[in-house]
Every structure is written in structure tokens, then in C-alpha cells.
Amino acid sequence: MYPKNMLLSSRVLGSFAFILLWLVLRSSFCHGDQNDINCLKIIKDSLEDPFGYLNSTWNFNNRTEGFICKFTGVECWHPDESKVLNIRLSDMGLKGPFPRGIENCKSLTGLDLSNNKLYGPIPTDISKLIGFVTTLDLSSNNFSGPIPQLLSNCTYLNVLKLDHNRLTGQIPLELGQLSRLKEFSATNNLLTGQVPTFQSKLITAQSYANNPGLCGELLDPCEASPKKSRTVIIVASAVGGVTFAALAVGVGLAFFFRRVAVRKKEEDPEGNKWARSLKGTKAIKVSMFEKSVSKMRLSDLMKSTNNFSKDNVIGSGRTGTMFKAELEDGSSLMVKRLQESLHSEKEFLSEMATLGSVRNRNLVPLLGFCMAKKERLLVYKLMVNGTLHDRLHFLAEGDKPLEWPTRLKIGIGAARGLAWLHHNCNPRIIHRNISSKCILLDGEFEPKISDFGLARLMNPIDTHLSTFVNGEFGDLGYVAPEYARTLVATPKGDVYSFGVVLLELVTGERPTHVAKAPETFKGNLVEWTTQLSGNSELHSAIDESLLGKGVDGELFQFLKVACSCVVETAKERPTMFEVYQLLRAIGENYHFTAENDILIQTENSDAGVLEELIVAREDLNGN
């Protein structure tokens, strides 16, 4: 046994050590909380916030415990402890460079800055800023420069999304050492060179689509550098005996050609190697579906898009990149460069024959197509008023929000086009990618649905069973709940996605960020409207700029139709034919449609369904 004094001494030392450890931990936690507060302050100060998402909710005057955990886009380890777990600032229109203040959020495990307007390089020391992050999403911004090699030091990464930026150079081969990485995307950049060899089999060739010169595993093999033969060595030795004058001439020529190359690079900073590779195929004709369109060749498309310059890009998504083409006669078109298709040339021609025959006033008409080497180019009519998404959420200075009659017209027209795809086409076409970004507006704000039928060009599996992902990155607010479970696209999945578009039209809110919702709300637009109980609460969801103008009844009816489309159970949702009829009933006084406009003949058009529609209309008018 130990003497009493020794035992007492050890207890005192043990207690002292415990107290010391507690003080150290308490100090670090308090310091950590202040670090996290400073982290968010610096982020807010470093980014331009044109739509006020941060300015409206990131209030640092409130000093209650865990107050930053109520900020929009901020998730904490515990709601009463100011230690940031995730920062999700997607689709907020934020502008500025990568926010280096993020390094003060020492406990951060997830960072999502996708779908904004951030620019400049990704910091070379990014691993020091976000060393413990498991998910990093920087997609759909304007980041440029190389992908930092030190990203390979972020050893906890499970998800890395860098697509839809302007990144250049090679993807660091060291990224292949990230043993936890399960999802990687670098599509739609300007990357070249050999790709890494990832350990996960979940990373496929689609992770690299739409880059000018990537090669290696899963892609085309990289060109081997030529070996030096004995002859080359002998010739190289002989060069050493050439006179100084000849050497001087050679150096002069080298400088000359280098200057020419630099000048050429300045004239073509985007470096569209894929477009330049088509040089020998410019004489290929563009197959046109409409006789009214002048005959064109590939050379005409290249000239009208400035060799598919980045400056001519007007949109990009999962199916490819859209370019504006300005022809010599003053007219304009849209040219879509498809992502690499897994179909054969014969299958592609068959799909083109089908899509070229699809004609409806509310579908963007496919005017023609062109095949050159591995490239597939589609030609469409230009829609001068852009996308519905931009018209609702990205108004330029001086622009007025869309008035209610225009919004109603867009909703009815888009429903008509989608119903036609579902019920009039044989076989029916399931869009799978409906969002406000794929609804384009012509000069009269008549809606035109784009990208229909392109899903099956991206995957060789049958259209009705394809696992083609619904929605672009950052558009997860449009995905039907059953799709996440089954990965099977259905017409009712389209109805759900379209219901989200209707909610956008009547509320003015974005699908994944609700500015009107309480600070504590972390869900999407559907979840927000679903939790509103009773007519009075639901009425509060309507865009305030539309209220008080004598159309409140129409607005509420429209909102109820939208809510019926996004119910969780697919069987309880209406068909697109029913949605169109209900919206058309709301807009009867505006004369948007003629009586002979209903040409949809389907198995749903029987007496029973029509009776249900009449009852539904009466219910809407009654409420």
C-alpha cells in the first residue's frame, strides 16, 4: 500500500491535472466559437451579396448562445454552440473571390458555394483553409486557373465538385490518392492532360465531359512522347557544330514563333481545342429540318460562334453547352454542343429524326444538327428573353419583376408544352430535367421548353428506365422524392419538377433557398410551402409584389395547383394534362389560348377524368 501522503499527493495532482485540462478545453472551445464568428464575418465582408441573403439574416449584433447557427446556409454541431459544421451558400448570386476567411471555421466539414458568380483562382493552399472538409462543391462559378495540387492533402474528402468553371491545366494526379473520394466532377472546364487514377469505381468518364484535351484512364489514351533514337542523338550532336550565326538565327526564329503563339493565345484565351480540331471538317453540311432555314455548313456555325468562344456561351447543363450564333444576315440562333454521347452514329441519327419531328408552340424547335468527328451539334432558334430562372431571380439593374399576367401566361404555356410531350408524342417523352432554367422565353414571353428528349442521348439505357440524374448540380430542389429512392424517371416525376417551377412563379422564391422563411428553416421551397397549414398561412407565401392588384383569387388558385403537383406520393399528383386544364381555367379571362388549342387525345381524356377536372375547378373557385 502507498503511504497516505503519497496517495493524497497523487489525488491533488490528478485533480489539478483535470482542472487544468478542463480550463484548456474550455478556453479552446470559447476561442473556437469566436473563431467561427470571425469566420462568418469575414466571409460576409468579402462577398458581394446582390440579393441580400447574407445581409438579411447574418446579424452579428445578436450575441445569444448559438446565434450564428440560425444564419441562412449555416449548420452547427449543436444549435446552442457556435461551432460551424457546414456552410451551404448555393444559388445566392454571390460575387467575389474564394473567401479565405473560411480558415477560421476550424470545425468545418462541408462547404457548398455552387451556382454563384465567384471568380479568380482556387487558393493554392486550400488544404490549410479547409483541411477537415468531407464535401467541397465549387461548381457553376467562374473560378479560373489550375486545380490546386494541395487539394490532395484534404484526405477526408468524399465529394469534390469543380464542374462548370473556367479551370485550366491538368487535374493533379495526386488527387488519385484520396482514398475516401466517392464523387468527383470536373466537367465543362478547359482542362487538358492526363487524368488521375481514382480508387473509387463510382468515378466514371462522365466526370470529365466537355473539356478540350483530357486523356488517360476511362478516356482516350494519352499520346506517348516520342523516344529519342540514335539518329536523333547524332543529329543533336551535329547541331552543336553549327556556327554561331546559324544559332543566332534559330534563337531569333524561336522568339518570333513564341510571340506569334502568345498572340494567338491572347486572341483565343478560351483555348477551345475541340473546336480547332474540326478544322478539316468545316465543309460538313448541317442537316436542317425546316426548309425556311438557309442551308449551312459547319464552317458557318464556327464563324457565327467565333469558333465556339467562351464569350458566346449562353448556358450550360448536364446535356451540354449552349452557344449564341450570330449569322452574317443578322439573324441569331442557338447551337448546343452535346456532352459525349454513348450512342452510335446510327442511333444518334435515329434520335435526331424523332426530335426533329417534334413540333409544338411551347417547345424550342430543333432546326438542325451536325456531326463532325466525335462532336454532336444541335441548332435551335434563339430565345431573346433568356431563361425563366434568370427573369425571376437575376434581374438586371432597372428591370421590373414579371407581372402576374406574364407569369400566368408562362405557367399555362409551359404546362401545355410538357403535357404535349407526355400525352401526344408516341412514344411519350419524359423530360427528366424540368426546371426554370430549361424554360426559355421568346420576344413575346411565350415559354418554350428546351432539352426535351436529350436525356436518352446521354445514356444507352431505355428512356423509361434511365438513371439520368434529374436536374443540374444545384437544382436538387426539383427532384421528386421517389426518384431518389428508385432512380426511375416517370411522368409524375416531371409533374413534381414542374410544380416547383409553378411555386417559383407565384412565390418569387428560389427552389433551394427561401428568403421569406424563418432564420431557423433549413429546407427547400417545397418543404416550406408544405409546412404552411391553412389558407391564411399559405396565402402568405405569394410574392408580395403581385398582391393587392385585383388578382389575389387567381394567385391563390395557381398556388393550390402548384401544391397539388408536389405532394410526396406520386399517385396523388395530377397528370400534366390535368395540370394544363386547371391552369387554363384560371387564365380563361386573359384569352391566352384558343378553344382549338386542346389537341391532346389520351387515355386520360375519358368522361371520368373530365368530370374530376370539373370538380377540381369548382373546388379551386370555391376556395
C-alpha positions as CSV (number, residue, x, y, z in Angstrom):
1,M,0.0,0.0,0.0
2,Y,1.0,3.5,-0.7
3,P,1.6,6.0,2.2
4,K,-1.3,8.3,2.9
5,N,0.7,11.4,2.0
6,M,1.7,9.9,-1.4
7,L,-1.9,9.0,-2.1
8,L,-3.1,12.4,-1.1
9,S,-0.4,14.0,-3.3
10,S,-1.4,11.9,-6.3
11,R,-5.1,12.8,-5.8
12,V,-4.2,16.5,-5.6
13,L,-2.1,16.2,-8.7
14,G,-4.8,14.3,-10.5
15,S,-7.4,16.9,-9.6
16,F,-5.1,19.7,-10.6
17,A,-4.5,18.0,-14.0
18,F,-8.2,17.5,-14.5
19,I,-8.9,21.2,-13.7
20,L,-6.1,22.3,-16.0
21,L,-7.4,20.1,-18.8
22,W,-10.9,21.4,-18.3
23,L,-9.6,25.0,-18.4
24,V,-7.6,24.3,-21.6
25,L,-10.6,22.7,-23.3
26,R,-12.9,25.5,-22.2
27,S,-10.5,28.0,-23.4
28,S,-10.2,26.3,-26.8
29,F,-14.0,26.0,-27.2
30,C,-14.5,29.6,-26.3
31,H,-11.8,30.6,-28.7
32,G,-13.2,28.3,-31.3
33,D,-16.6,29.9,-31.0
34,Q,-15.1,33.4,-31.5
35,N,-13.1,32.0,-34.4
36,D,-16.3,30.7,-36.1
37,I,-18.0,34.1,-35.6
38,N,-15.0,35.8,-37.2
39,C,-15.0,33.3,-39.9
40,L,-18.6,34.2,-40.9
41,K,-17.9,37.9,-40.5
42,I,-15.0,37.8,-42.9
43,I,-17.0,35.7,-45.4
44,K,-19.9,38.2,-45.4
45,D,-17.5,41.2,-45.8
46,S,-15.5,39.5,-48.6
47,L,-18.5,38.6,-50.9
48,E,-20.9,40.9,-52.8
49,D,-24.4,39.9,-51.9
50,P,-26.7,41.5,-54.5
51,F,-29.9,39.7,-53.4
52,G,-29.3,40.3,-49.7
53,Y,-29.4,36.7,-48.5
54,L,-26.5,37.2,-46.1
55,N,-27.3,40.8,-45.2
56,S,-30.8,39.9,-44.2
57,T,-30.0,37.1,-41.8
58,W,-26.4,37.3,-40.9
59,N,-26.8,39.7,-38.0
60,F,-23.8,39.8,-35.7
61,N,-25.4,42.2,-33.2
62,N,-27.2,39.3,-31.6
63,R,-24.9,37.7,-29.1
64,T,-27.1,35.0,-27.7
65,E,-25.6,31.5,-27.4
66,G,-25.5,29.8,-30.8
67,F,-26.9,32.8,-32.7
68,I,-24.8,32.1,-35.8
69,C,-26.5,28.7,-36.1
70,K,-29.7,30.5,-37.2
71,F,-27.9,32.1,-40.2
72,T,-29.1,31.2,-43.6
73,G,-26.8,28.4,-45.0
74,V,-25.1,27.7,-41.7
75,E,-25.3,24.4,-39.8
76,C,-23.7,23.9,-36.4
77,W,-22.6,20.9,-34.5
78,H,-25.2,21.8,-31.8
79,P,-27.8,24.6,-32.1
80,D,-26.7,26.1,-28.8
81,E,-23.0,26.1,-29.6
82,S,-21.4,28.5,-32.2
83,K,-19.3,25.9,-33.9
84,V,-19.9,25.7,-37.6
85,L,-20.3,22.2,-39.1
86,N,-21.5,23.1,-42.7
87,I,-21.7,26.2,-44.8
88,R,-24.2,25.9,-47.8
89,L,-24.4,29.1,-49.8
90,S,-25.5,27.6,-53.1
91,D,-27.5,29.6,-55.7
92,M,-27.4,33.0,-54.0
93,G,-25.8,35.1,-56.7
94,L,-22.8,35.8,-54.5
95,K,-19.8,37.5,-56.2
96,G,-16.1,37.7,-55.3
97,P,-13.0,35.5,-54.9
98,F,-12.8,32.4,-52.8
99,P,-13.5,33.6,-49.2
100,R,-10.2,32.9,-47.4
101,G,-11.9,33.7,-44.1
102,I,-13.2,30.2,-44.2
103,E,-10.0,29.1,-42.5
104,N,-11.3,30.4,-39.2
105,C,-14.1,27.8,-39.2
106,K,-11.9,25.2,-37.7
107,S,-14.6,22.5,-37.3
108,L,-16.0,22.8,-40.8
109,T,-16.8,19.5,-42.6
110,G,-18.9,20.7,-45.6
111,L,-18.6,23.7,-47.9
112,D,-21.1,24.4,-50.8
113,L,-20.5,27.6,-52.8
114,S,-22.1,26.3,-56.0
115,N,-24.2,28.2,-58.5
116,N,-22.8,31.6,-57.7
117,K,-20.6,34.1,-59.5
118,L,-17.3,33.6,-57.7
119,Y,-14.2,34.2,-59.7
120,G,-10.4,34.1,-59.6
121,P,-8.2,31.1,-58.7
122,I,-8.9,28.4,-56.1
123,P,-6.3,29.1,-53.4
124,T,-3.2,27.1,-53.8
125,D,-3.1,26.5,-50.0
126,I,-6.7,25.4,-49.9
127,S,-5.9,22.3,-47.8
128,K,-4.8,24.7,-45.0
129,L,-8.1,26.5,-45.2
130,I,-10.5,23.5,-45.2
131,G,-8.3,20.6,-44.1
132,F,-11.2,18.6,-42.5
133,V,-13.9,19.1,-45.1
134,T,-15.6,15.9,-46.4
135,T,-17.7,17.7,-49.1
136,L,-16.5,20.6,-51.3
137,D,-18.8,21.9,-54.0
138,L,-17.5,24.9,-56.1
139,S,-19.4,24.0,-59.2
140,S,-21.1,26.5,-61.6
141,N,-19.0,29.6,-60.8
142,N,-16.3,31.4,-62.7
143,F,-13.2,30.1,-61.0
144,S,-10.2,30.1,-63.3
145,G,-6.6,28.9,-63.2
146,P,-5.3,25.4,-62.2
147,I,-6.8,23.0,-59.7
148,P,-4.5,23.2,-56.7
149,Q,-2.3,20.2,-56.2
150,L,-2.6,20.6,-52.4
151,L,-6.2,19.5,-52.6
152,S,-4.8,16.1,-52.3
153,N,-3.9,16.9,-48.7
154,C,-7.7,17.2,-47.9
155,T,-7.7,13.5,-47.1
156,Y,-11.2,13.4,-45.7
157,L,-12.9,14.4,-49.0
158,N,-15.8,12.2,-50.0
159,V,-17.3,14.6,-52.6
160,L,-15.4,17.1,-54.8
161,K,-17.3,19.1,-57.4
162,L,-15.4,21.6,-59.6
163,D,-17.6,21.4,-62.8
164,H,-18.9,24.4,-64.9
165,N,-16.0,26.8,-64.2
166,R,-13.0,28.0,-66.3
167,L,-10.3,25.9,-64.7
168,T,-7.3,25.2,-66.9
169,G,-4.2,22.9,-66.9
170,Q,-4.0,19.4,-65.7
171,I,-6.1,17.7,-63.0
172,P,-3.5,16.9,-60.3
173,L,-2.6,13.2,-60.5
174,E,-2.2,13.3,-56.7
175,L,-6.0,13.5,-56.3
176,G,-6.0,9.8,-57.1
177,Q,-4.5,9.3,-53.6
178,L,-7.7,10.5,-51.9
179,S,-8.9,7.1,-50.7
180,R,-12.3,8.3,-49.4
181,L,-13.3,10.1,-52.6
182,K,-16.5,8.7,-54.0
183,E,-17.8,11.5,-56.2
184,F,-15.7,13.8,-58.4
185,S,-16.8,16.1,-61.2
186,A,-14.7,18.4,-63.4
187,T,-17.0,18.7,-66.5
188,N,-17.3,21.9,-68.5
189,N,-13.9,23.4,-67.9
190,L,-10.8,24.0,-70.0
191,L,-8.7,21.2,-68.6
192,T,-6.1,19.2,-70.5
193,G,-3.6,16.3,-70.0
194,Q,-3.7,13.0,-68.2
195,V,-6.5,12.4,-65.6
196,P,-5.8,10.8,-62.2
197,T,-6.4,7.2,-61.4
198,F,-9.0,7.2,-58.7
199,Q,-9.5,4.3,-56.3
200,S,-13.3,4.5,-56.4
201,K,-15.1,2.8,-59.3
202,L,-18.0,5.2,-58.9
203,I,-16.0,7.9,-60.7
204,T,-16.6,7.5,-64.5
205,A,-15.7,9.1,-67.8
206,Q,-18.7,11.5,-67.3
207,S,-16.7,13.2,-64.6
208,Y,-14.5,14.7,-67.3
209,A,-17.0,15.6,-70.1
210,N,-16.7,18.8,-72.1
211,N,-13.0,19.6,-71.6
212,P,-10.7,20.3,-74.5
213,G,-7.9,17.8,-74.1
214,L,-8.2,15.2,-71.2
215,C,-6.9,11.7,-71.7
216,G,-5.9,8.6,-69.7
217,E,-7.9,6.1,-67.7
218,L,-11.6,5.8,-68.8
219,L,-10.8,8.3,-71.7
220,D,-8.8,8.2,-74.9
221,P,-5.2,7.1,-74.3
222,C,-2.7,9.9,-74.0
223,E,-0.2,10.3,-76.8
224,A,3.2,8.8,-75.9
225,S,6.1,11.2,-76.1
226,P,8.4,10.1,-79.0
227,K,11.5,8.2,-78.0
228,K,14.9,9.5,-78.9
229,S,16.6,7.3,-81.4
230,R,20.3,7.1,-82.2
231,T,19.7,9.2,-85.3
232,V,18.2,11.9,-83.2
233,I,21.1,11.9,-80.8
234,I,23.6,12.0,-83.7
235,V,21.7,14.9,-85.3
236,A,21.5,16.7,-81.9
237,S,25.3,16.3,-81.6
238,A,25.8,17.7,-85.1
239,V,23.8,20.8,-84.2
240,G,26.5,21.6,-81.7
241,G,28.8,22.2,-84.6
242,V,26.6,24.7,-86.3
243,T,28.0,28.2,-86.5
244,F,27.2,30.9,-84.0
245,A,25.4,32.9,-86.7
246,A,23.0,30.0,-87.5
247,L,22.4,29.6,-83.8
248,A,21.5,33.3,-83.5
249,V,19.1,32.9,-86.4
250,G,17.5,29.9,-84.7
251,V,17.1,31.8,-81.5
252,G,15.6,34.7,-83.3
253,L,13.1,32.5,-85.1
254,A,12.2,30.9,-81.8
255,F,11.4,34.2,-80.2
256,F,9.4,35.1,-83.3
257,F,7.2,32.0,-83.2
258,R,6.8,32.3,-79.5
259,R,5.4,35.8,-79.9
260,V,3.1,34.5,-82.6
261,A,1.9,31.7,-80.3
262,V,1.4,34.1,-77.4
263,R,-0.6,36.5,-79.6
264,K,-2.7,33.6,-80.9
265,K,-3.3,32.5,-77.3
266,E,-4.4,36.1,-76.4
267,E,-6.8,36.1,-79.3
268,D,-8.2,32.7,-78.2
269,P,-7.9,32.7,-74.4
270,E,-10.6,30.1,-74.1
271,G,-8.4,27.5,-75.8
272,N,-11.3,25.6,-77.4
273,K,-9.1,22.8,-78.8
274,W,-12.1,20.7,-79.6
275,A,-13.3,23.4,-82.0
276,R,-9.9,23.9,-83.6
277,S,-9.7,20.1,-84.1
278,L,-12.7,20.4,-86.5
279,K,-10.6,22.4,-89.0
280,G,-10.6,19.7,-91.6
281,T,-14.3,19.1,-91.4
282,K,-15.7,22.6,-91.9
283,A,-17.3,21.6,-95.2
284,I,-19.7,19.2,-93.5
285,K,-23.3,20.2,-94.1
286,V,-25.7,21.0,-91.3
287,S,-28.8,18.8,-91.7
288,M,-31.8,21.1,-91.4
289,F,-35.4,20.1,-90.6
290,E,-37.0,23.3,-91.8
291,K,-36.9,24.4,-95.4
292,S,-37.3,28.0,-94.3
293,V,-33.8,28.0,-92.7
294,S,-31.0,28.8,-95.0
295,K,-28.6,25.9,-95.7
296,M,-25.5,26.0,-93.6
297,R,-22.2,24.2,-93.1
298,L,-20.1,23.6,-90.1
299,S,-17.9,26.5,-91.1
300,D,-20.9,28.8,-90.8
301,L,-21.6,27.6,-87.2
302,M,-17.9,28.1,-86.3
303,K,-17.8,31.6,-87.7
304,S,-21.1,32.6,-86.2
305,T,-19.9,31.4,-82.7
306,N,-16.4,32.8,-83.0
307,N,-15.1,29.2,-83.1
308,F,-17.3,28.4,-80.1
309,S,-15.7,31.0,-77.9
310,K,-16.4,31.1,-74.2
311,D,-17.8,34.6,-74.8
312,N,-20.6,33.1,-76.8
313,V,-21.8,30.7,-74.1
314,I,-25.3,31.5,-73.0
315,G,-26.0,28.4,-70.9
316,S,-24.7,25.0,-69.8
317,G,-26.1,22.0,-68.2
318,R,-25.9,18.2,-68.0
319,T,-26.7,17.7,-71.6
320,G,-24.1,20.2,-72.9
321,T,-23.2,23.8,-73.5
322,M,-25.3,26.3,-75.5
323,F,-23.7,29.0,-77.7
324,K,-25.2,32.1,-79.3
325,A,-24.6,32.1,-83.1
326,E,-24.8,35.4,-84.9
327,L,-25.2,34.8,-88.7
328,E,-24.0,37.2,-91.4
329,D,-27.6,38.0,-92.4
330,G,-28.1,39.5,-88.9
331,S,-30.2,36.6,-87.6
332,S,-29.3,34.7,-84.5
333,L,-29.5,31.0,-83.5
334,M,-28.5,28.8,-80.6
335,V,-26.0,25.9,-81.0
336,K,-25.8,23.2,-78.4
337,R,-22.6,21.1,-78.1
338,L,-23.8,17.9,-76.6
339,Q,-21.8,16.1,-74.0
340,E,-20.2,12.9,-75.2
341,S,-23.0,10.5,-76.2
342,L,-22.7,6.8,-75.7
343,H,-24.8,6.1,-78.7
344,S,-23.6,5.0,-82.1
345,E,-23.9,7.3,-85.2
346,K,-26.9,5.3,-86.4
347,E,-28.7,5.6,-83.1
348,F,-27.9,9.3,-82.9
349,L,-29.4,9.8,-86.4
350,S,-32.5,7.9,-85.3
351,E,-32.9,10.1,-82.3
352,M,-32.5,13.2,-84.4
353,A,-35.1,12.1,-86.8
354,T,-37.5,11.7,-83.8
355,L,-36.7,15.0,-82.1
356,G,-36.7,16.9,-85.5
357,S,-40.3,15.9,-86.0
358,V,-41.5,17.1,-82.6
359,R,-43.3,20.4,-83.1
360,N,-45.3,22.4,-80.6
361,R,-45.7,26.1,-80.0
362,N,-44.3,25.7,-76.5
363,L,-41.2,23.7,-77.4
364,V,-37.9,25.1,-78.6
365,P,-37.8,23.8,-82.2
366,L,-34.8,21.8,-83.2
367,L,-33.8,23.3,-86.6
368,G,-30.9,21.0,-87.5
369,F,-27.9,19.1,-86.4
370,C,-24.3,18.4,-87.4
371,M,-21.9,15.5,-86.7
372,A,-18.1,16.1,-87.0
373,K,-15.7,13.6,-85.7
374,K,-16.9,12.9,-82.2
375,E,-18.8,16.1,-81.9
376,R,-22.6,16.4,-81.9
377,L,-24.0,19.9,-82.5
378,L,-27.7,20.8,-82.4
379,V,-29.1,24.0,-83.9
380,Y,-32.1,25.8,-82.3
381,K,-34.0,29.1,-82.7
382,L,-32.7,31.8,-80.3
383,M,-35.0,32.8,-77.5
384,V,-34.2,36.5,-76.9
385,N,-35.6,36.8,-73.4
386,G,-33.4,34.1,-71.9
387,T,-34.4,31.6,-69.2
388,L,-37.3,31.9,-66.8
389,H,-34.9,31.3,-64.0
390,D,-32.9,34.5,-64.8
391,R,-36.0,36.5,-65.4
392,L,-37.3,35.6,-61.9
393,H,-34.1,35.6,-59.9
394,F,-31.4,37.6,-61.6
395,L,-32.9,40.9,-62.6
396,A,-30.5,43.4,-64.0
397,E,-30.5,46.9,-62.6
398,G,-33.6,48.7,-63.8
399,D,-35.5,45.6,-64.8
400,K,-39.0,45.2,-63.4
401,P,-40.2,41.9,-61.9
402,L,-42.6,39.9,-64.1
403,E,-46.2,41.0,-63.8
404,W,-48.9,38.4,-62.9
405,P,-50.4,38.1,-66.4
406,T,-47.0,37.3,-67.8
407,R,-46.3,34.7,-65.1
408,L,-49.7,33.1,-65.7
409,K,-49.1,33.0,-69.4
410,I,-45.7,31.3,-68.9
411,G,-47.2,28.8,-66.5
412,I,-50.0,27.9,-68.9
413,G,-47.8,27.7,-72.0
414,A,-45.1,25.6,-70.3
415,A,-47.8,23.2,-69.0
416,R,-49.2,22.9,-72.5
417,G,-45.8,22.0,-73.9
418,L,-45.0,19.4,-71.2
419,A,-48.5,17.9,-71.5
420,W,-48.0,17.6,-75.2
421,L,-44.7,15.7,-74.6
422,H,-46.4,13.4,-72.1
423,H,-49.6,12.7,-73.9
424,N,-49.3,13.5,-77.6
425,C,-45.9,12.1,-78.5
426,N,-45.6,8.4,-79.4
427,P,-43.7,7.1,-77.6
428,R,-44.2,9.7,-74.9
429,I,-41.2,11.9,-74.0
430,I,-40.4,12.2,-70.3
431,H,-38.3,15.3,-69.9
432,R,-36.5,14.4,-66.6
433,N,-34.8,17.7,-66.3
434,I,-37.6,20.2,-65.8
435,S,-36.6,23.5,-64.1
436,S,-37.0,27.2,-64.6
437,K,-33.6,27.1,-66.4
438,C,-34.8,24.9,-69.2
439,I,-37.9,27.1,-69.9
440,L,-36.9,29.8,-72.4
441,L,-38.8,32.9,-73.3
442,D,-39.2,34.4,-76.8
443,G,-39.7,38.1,-77.6
444,E,-43.4,37.9,-76.5
445,F,-42.5,36.0,-73.3
446,E,-44.1,32.8,-74.8
447,P,-42.5,29.9,-72.9
448,K,-40.5,27.3,-74.9
449,I,-39.3,24.1,-73.2
450,S,-35.7,23.1,-74.1
451,D,-33.6,20.0,-73.7
452,F,-36.6,17.6,-74.2
453,G,-35.6,14.2,-75.4
454,L,-31.9,14.7,-74.8
455,A,-31.8,12.6,-71.7
456,R,-31.8,9.4,-73.7
457,L,-28.9,10.7,-75.8
458,M,-26.8,10.7,-72.6
459,N,-27.4,7.1,-71.7
460,P,-27.8,3.9,-73.7
461,I,-30.4,2.5,-71.2
462,D,-34.0,2.7,-72.3
463,T,-35.7,6.1,-71.8
464,H,-38.2,4.9,-69.3
465,L,-35.7,3.2,-67.0
466,S,-32.7,5.6,-67.4
467,T,-30.8,6.6,-64.3
468,F,-30.1,10.0,-65.9
469,V,-30.0,12.4,-63.0
470,N,-33.0,14.8,-62.8
471,G,-31.8,18.4,-62.5
472,E,-28.5,20.1,-62.9
473,F,-26.0,20.5,-60.0
474,G,-27.5,22.8,-57.5
475,D,-31.1,22.1,-58.8
476,L,-31.9,19.3,-56.3
477,G,-34.9,21.3,-55.2
478,Y,-36.7,20.0,-58.4
479,V,-36.1,16.3,-57.8
480,A,-39.2,14.2,-57.0
481,P,-38.8,12.3,-53.7
482,E,-39.4,8.9,-55.3
483,Y,-36.6,9.4,-57.8
484,A,-34.0,9.5,-55.0
485,R,-35.2,6.0,-53.9
486,T,-35.8,4.3,-57.3
487,L,-33.7,6.3,-59.8
488,V,-36.5,5.7,-62.3
489,A,-37.9,8.6,-64.3
490,T,-41.7,8.8,-64.6
491,P,-44.2,11.3,-65.9
492,K,-45.3,12.1,-62.3
493,G,-41.6,13.0,-61.6
494,D,-41.9,15.6,-64.3
495,V,-45.1,16.8,-62.7
496,Y,-43.3,17.3,-59.4
497,S,-40.5,19.2,-61.0
498,F,-43.0,21.4,-62.9
499,G,-44.8,22.0,-59.7
500,V,-41.6,23.5,-58.3
501,V,-41.5,25.9,-61.3
502,L,-45.1,26.9,-60.6
503,L,-44.1,27.6,-57.0
504,E,-41.2,29.8,-58.2
505,L,-43.7,31.7,-60.4
506,V,-46.2,32.5,-57.7
507,T,-43.9,33.0,-54.7
508,G,-40.8,34.5,-56.4
509,E,-38.6,32.3,-54.3
510,R,-35.8,30.0,-55.4
511,P,-36.2,26.3,-55.2
512,T,-33.5,25.7,-52.7
513,H,-33.3,29.0,-50.7
514,V,-36.5,30.6,-49.3
515,A,-35.7,34.2,-48.3
516,K,-39.2,34.6,-46.6
517,A,-38.8,31.6,-44.3
518,P,-37.7,31.9,-40.7
519,E,-34.0,32.0,-39.9
520,T,-34.1,28.5,-38.4
521,F,-35.7,27.0,-41.6
522,K,-33.1,24.9,-43.5
523,G,-35.4,23.2,-46.1
524,N,-36.3,23.9,-49.7
525,L,-39.2,25.7,-51.3
526,V,-41.5,22.6,-51.4
527,E,-40.9,21.9,-47.8
528,W,-41.6,25.5,-46.8
529,T,-44.9,25.6,-48.6
530,T,-45.9,22.1,-47.4
531,Q,-45.5,23.1,-43.8
532,L,-47.8,26.1,-44.2
533,S,-51.2,25.0,-42.8
534,G,-54.4,26.7,-43.6
535,N,-55.4,29.2,-46.3
536,S,-54.1,32.3,-44.4
537,E,-50.6,30.9,-43.9
538,L,-50.5,29.5,-47.5
539,H,-51.6,32.9,-48.8
540,S,-48.5,34.5,-47.1
541,A,-46.3,32.5,-49.5
542,I,-47.4,34.5,-52.5
543,D,-45.0,37.1,-53.9
544,E,-45.9,40.4,-52.3
545,S,-45.3,42.3,-55.5
546,L,-48.3,40.6,-57.0
547,L,-50.8,41.1,-54.2
548,G,-53.4,43.8,-53.9
549,K,-53.9,44.2,-57.7
550,G,-57.3,42.6,-58.0
551,V,-55.9,39.1,-58.8
552,D,-55.4,37.6,-55.3
553,G,-58.0,34.9,-56.1
554,E,-56.2,33.8,-59.2
555,L,-52.9,33.8,-57.3
556,F,-54.2,31.5,-54.6
557,Q,-55.8,29.1,-57.2
558,F,-52.5,29.0,-59.0
559,L,-50.6,28.3,-55.7
560,K,-53.0,25.4,-54.9
561,V,-52.4,23.8,-58.3
562,A,-48.7,24.1,-57.7
563,C,-49.0,22.4,-54.3
564,S,-51.0,19.6,-55.8
565,C,-48.1,18.8,-58.1
566,V,-45.5,18.5,-55.3
567,V,-47.3,16.2,-53.0
568,E,-45.0,13.4,-51.8
569,T,-47.0,10.5,-53.1
570,A,-46.7,10.3,-56.9
571,K,-50.1,8.7,-57.4
572,E,-51.8,11.6,-55.7
573,R,-50.3,14.1,-58.2
574,P,-52.4,15.2,-61.3
575,T,-51.3,14.3,-64.8
576,M,-49.8,17.1,-66.9
577,F,-53.0,17.1,-69.0
578,E,-54.9,17.8,-65.8
579,V,-52.4,20.5,-64.7
580,Y,-52.7,22.3,-68.0
581,Q,-56.5,22.2,-67.9
582,L,-56.6,23.6,-64.3
583,L,-54.2,26.4,-65.2
584,R,-56.0,27.2,-68.4
585,A,-59.2,27.5,-66.3
586,I,-57.5,30.2,-64.1
587,G,-56.4,32.1,-67.2
588,E,-59.7,32.0,-69.1
589,N,-60.3,35.8,-68.8
590,Y,-56.9,36.5,-70.4
591,H,-57.6,34.6,-73.7
592,F,-54.1,33.1,-73.7
593,T,-55.4,30.0,-75.6
594,A,-58.0,29.3,-78.2
595,E,-60.6,26.6,-78.0
596,N,-59.0,24.5,-80.7
597,D,-55.7,24.6,-78.7
598,I,-56.6,21.4,-76.8
599,L,-55.5,18.8,-79.2
600,I,-54.3,16.2,-76.6
601,Q,-56.0,12.9,-77.1
602,T,-55.0,10.4,-74.4
603,E,-56.3,7.5,-72.4
604,N,-56.8,10.1,-69.6
605,S,-59.4,12.1,-71.7
606,D,-62.4,10.0,-70.8
607,A,-65.6,11.1,-69.1
608,G,-64.5,10.2,-65.6
609,V,-61.3,12.2,-65.8
610,L,-63.1,15.2,-67.3
611,E,-65.6,15.0,-64.5
612,E,-62.8,15.1,-62.0
613,L,-61.4,18.2,-63.7
614,I,-64.7,19.9,-63.5
615,V,-64.9,19.1,-59.8
616,A,-61.3,20.3,-59.3
617,R,-62.1,23.6,-61.0
618,E,-65.2,24.1,-58.8
619,D,-63.0,23.4,-55.7
620,L,-60.5,25.9,-56.8
621,N,-63.1,28.6,-57.5
622,G,-64.8,27.8,-54.2
623,N,-61.7,28.4,-52.2
